[in-house]
Amino acid sequence: MESTTSLHSLNRYPRINYHRFLYLPMQNLIYSKETFLKPSTIILPQSKEQLANAILCCRRGSWTIRLRSGGHSFEGLSHIADTPFVIIDMMNLNQVSIDLDSKTAWIESGATLGEMYYAISQASISLSFPAGWCPTVGIGGHFSGGGFGLMTRKYGLAADNVVDALLVSSNGLVLDRKMMGEDVFWALRGGGGGAWGAVYAWKIQLLAIPEIVTAFKFERNGTKYELSRLLHKWQFTAPMLEDDFSWAVMVSADGNSSQPMLKFFGFVPWRRINSCLFYESSISRIGICCRKMQGDELD
């Protein structure tokens, strides 16, 4: 591996950093167990050219490639393999370039959702993008998996708003939408990361939103029976809301008692005073009133 990385001009870090780079981005620590095969090395390209060289390097050495953007693959798809493998971690490829004239942005696959949202907010207070809500999720895996978020009901998935991409093929070629063809472009937006090549960067269409919007969250504890009834009501209420309104729920455990709990959160592109009236008429159907929620206007 050392001779191959030198041949392709790839940066090498001291061996002491191996475990730090392996485990720090790993969100599901079950894959840190010794029973799982570990990567032969971890490559952190710092440019499009280095990413292409890394892929050529792995092909030369017959290593399986695992691409990692943020480490949120709870199935371990970016951490493990059944054969000798290499992790290509995209964390250094995290630049966001915004063009306000065309309302588009180029985002490198190593950027996180938080970095993307921050860059957009610094460029404009009236533009946004419909992607997920966890700030540490990597763009590469999120977009290639579809990308569900709180504005999806109104604006579609993140992948629906990708208008171009730069794909590095197994031969080290960099292909844009025209060069890769519409079939491949369609497949990489939802078909899963790493299946069609390594996406170096994505071009997205930014969307106009009001300068002030409202987000809310609330939690409910109870017995399994009580929470299952509440969840059942939510399943029949949430789909009937108008498209502006997003209302999601997560089933988790109370950290103190390990008892089940429901975490509700949502978003609507209105001011809070108008939103609360709508909440009262909609959310009250499942037995929750507006004053039980924590709501904030975001600008």
FENZIFEN-V124750 format. One record per residue. N is the residue number from 1. SS is DSSP state (@ for helix, = for strand, . for the rest). OMEGA is omega as a letter, one per 40 degrees, with the letter a starting at -180 (* if undefined). D_FIRST is the distance of its C-alpha to the first C-alpha in whole Angstrom. Layout:
{{N | SS | OMEGA | D_FIRST} {N | SS | OMEGA | D_FIRST}}
This chain:
{{1 | . | a | 0} {2 | @ | i | 4} {3 | @ | a | 6} {4 | @ | i | 5} {5 | @ | i | 6} {6 | @ | i | 9} {7 | @ | a | 10} {8 | . | i | 11} {9 | . | i | 12} {10 | . | i | 11} {11 | . | i | 12} {12 | . | i | 11} {13 | . | i | 13} {14 | . | a | 14} {15 | @ | a | 13} {16 | @ | a | 17} {17 | @ | a | 17} {18 | @ | a | 14} {19 | @ | i | 17} {20 | @ | i | 19} {21 | @ | a | 17} {22 | @ | a | 17} {23 | @ | a | 21} {24 | @ | a | 23} {25 | . | a | 23} {26 | . | a | 23} {27 | . | i | 27} {28 | . | a | 27} {29 | @ | i | 26} {30 | @ | a | 27} {31 | @ | i | 23} {32 | @ | a | 22} {33 | . | a | 24} {34 | . | a | 22} {35 | . | i | 23} {36 | . | i | 20} {37 | . | a | 17} {38 | . | a | 15} {39 | . | i | 12} {40 | . | i | 8} {41 | = | i | 8} {42 | = | a | 11} {43 | = | i | 11} {44 | . | a | 14} {45 | . | a | 15} {46 | . | i | 19} {47 | . | i | 20} {48 | @ | a | 20} {49 | @ | i | 19} {50 | @ | i | 15} {51 | @ | i | 16} {52 | @ | i | 16} {53 | @ | i | 13} {54 | @ | i | 11} {55 | @ | i | 13} {56 | @ | i | 12} {57 | @ | a | 8} {58 | @ | i | 9} {59 | @ | i | 11} {60 | @ | a | 10} {61 | @ | i | 7} {62 | . | i | 10} {63 | . | i | 10} {64 | = | a | 13} {65 | = | i | 13} {66 | = | i | 16} {67 | = | i | 17} {68 | = | i | 19} {69 | . | a | 22} {70 | . | i | 24} {71 | . | a | 23} {72 | . | i | 27} {73 | . | a | 26} {74 | . | i | 28} {75 | . | i | 27} {76 | . | a | 23} {77 | . | i | 22} {78 | . | a | 20} {79 | . | a | 19} {80 | . | i | 18} {81 | . | a | 18} {82 | . | a | 19} {83 | . | i | 15} {84 | . | a | 12} {85 | = | i | 11} {86 | = | i | 10} {87 | = | i | 13} {88 | = | a | 14} {89 | = | a | 16} {90 | . | a | 19} {91 | . | i | 21} {92 | . | i | 21} {93 | . | a | 22} {94 | . | a | 26} {95 | . | i | 28} {96 | = | a | 32} {97 | = | a | 34} {98 | = | i | 37} {99 | = | a | 40} {100 | . | a | 44} {101 | . | a | 45} {102 | . | a | 44} {103 | . | i | 43} {104 | = | i | 39} {105 | = | i | 36} {106 | = | a | 32} {107 | = | i | 30} {108 | = | a | 26} {109 | . | i | 25} {110 | . | i | 23} {111 | . | i | 27} {112 | = | i | 29} {113 | @ | i | 33} {114 | @ | i | 34} {115 | @ | i | 33} {116 | @ | a | 34} {117 | @ | i | 37} {118 | @ | a | 38} {119 | @ | i | 37} {120 | @ | a | 39} {121 | @ | i | 42} {122 | @ | a | 42} {123 | @ | a | 42} {124 | . | i | 45} {125 | . | a | 47} {126 | . | i | 48} {127 | = | i | 45} {128 | = | a | 42} {129 | . | a | 40} {130 | . | i | 40} {131 | . | a | 37} {132 | . | a | 37} {133 | . | i | 38} {134 | . | a | 35} {135 | . | a | 34} {136 | . | i | 30} {137 | . | a | 29} {138 | = | a | 27} {139 | @ | a | 28} {140 | @ | i | 25} {141 | @ | a | 26} {142 | @ | a | 30} {143 | @ | a | 31} {144 | @ | i | 29} {145 | . | a | 31} {146 | . | i | 34} {147 | . | i | 35} {148 | . | i | 38} {149 | . | a | 40} {150 | . | i | 43} {151 | . | a | 44} {152 | @ | a | 43} {153 | @ | a | 47} {154 | @ | a | 48} {155 | @ | a | 45} {156 | . | i | 43} {157 | . | i | 39} {158 | . | a | 37} {159 | @ | i | 35} {160 | @ | a | 39} {161 | @ | i | 39} {162 | = | a | 36} {163 | = | i | 37} {164 | = | i | 34} {165 | = | i | 30} {166 | = | a | 27} {167 | = | i | 24} {168 | = | a | 21} {169 | . | i | 21} {170 | . | i | 18} {171 | . | i | 19} {172 | . | i | 18} {173 | . | i | 22} {174 | = | a | 24} {175 | = | i | 27} {176 | . | a | 30} {177 | @ | a | 33} {178 | @ | a | 34} {179 | @ | a | 31} {180 | @ | a | 30} {181 | . | a | 33} {182 | @ | a | 36} {183 | @ | i | 34} {184 | @ | i | 31} {185 | @ | i | 32} {186 | @ | a | 34} {187 | @ | a | 32} {188 | @ | i | 29} {189 | . | i | 32} {190 | . | a | 32} {191 | . | i | 30} {192 | . | a | 27} {193 | . | i | 24} {194 | . | a | 21} {195 | . | a | 23} {196 | . | a | 24} {197 | . | i | 21} {198 | = | i | 20} {199 | = | i | 23} {200 | = | a | 23} {201 | = | a | 27} {202 | = | i | 30} {203 | = | a | 33} {204 | = | i | 36} {205 | = | i | 40} {206 | . | a | 41} {207 | = | i | 45} {208 | = | i | 48} {209 | . | i | 49} {210 | . | a | 52} {211 | . | i | 51} {212 | . | i | 52} {213 | = | a | 51} {214 | = | i | 52} {215 | = | i | 49} {216 | = | i | 50} {217 | = | i | 49} {218 | = | a | 51} {219 | = | i | 50} {220 | = | i | 52} {221 | = | i | 53} {222 | . | i | 55} {223 | . | i | 55} {224 | @ | i | 53} {225 | @ | a | 56} {226 | @ | a | 57} {227 | @ | i | 53} {228 | @ | i | 53} {229 | @ | i | 56} {230 | @ | i | 55} {231 | @ | i | 52} {232 | @ | i | 54} {233 | @ | i | 56} {234 | @ | a | 53} {235 | @ | a | 52} {236 | @ | a | 55} {237 | @ | a | 56} {238 | @ | a | 52} {239 | @ | a | 52} {240 | @ | i | 56} {241 | . | i | 55} {242 | . | a | 55} {243 | . | i | 52} {244 | . | a | 52} {245 | . | i | 52} {246 | = | a | 48} {247 | = | a | 49} {248 | = | i | 46} {249 | = | i | 46} {250 | = | i | 43} {251 | = | a | 44} {252 | = | i | 43} {253 | = | i | 44} {254 | . | a | 46} {255 | . | a | 44} {256 | . | a | 47} {257 | . | a | 48} {258 | . | i | 46} {259 | . | a | 48} {260 | = | i | 47} {261 | = | i | 48} {262 | = | i | 48} {263 | = | i | 47} {264 | = | i | 48} {265 | = | a | 47} {266 | = | a | 48} {267 | = | i | 48} {268 | = | a | 51} {269 | . | i | 52} {270 | . | i | 55} {271 | . | a | 57} {272 | @ | a | 57} {273 | @ | i | 61} {274 | @ | a | 61} {275 | @ | a | 58} {276 | @ | i | 59} {277 | @ | i | 62} {278 | @ | i | 60} {279 | @ | a | 58} {280 | @ | a | 62} {281 | @ | a | 63} {282 | @ | a | 59} {283 | @ | i | 58} {284 | @ | i | 61} {285 | @ | i | 61} {286 | @ | i | 59} {287 | . | i | 61} {288 | . | a | 59} {289 | . | a | 61} {290 | @ | a | 59} {291 | @ | i | 60} {292 | @ | a | 58} {293 | . | i | 55} {294 | = | a | 53} {295 | = | a | 53} {296 | = | i | 52} {297 | = | a | 52} {298 | = | i | 49} {299 | . | * | 50}}
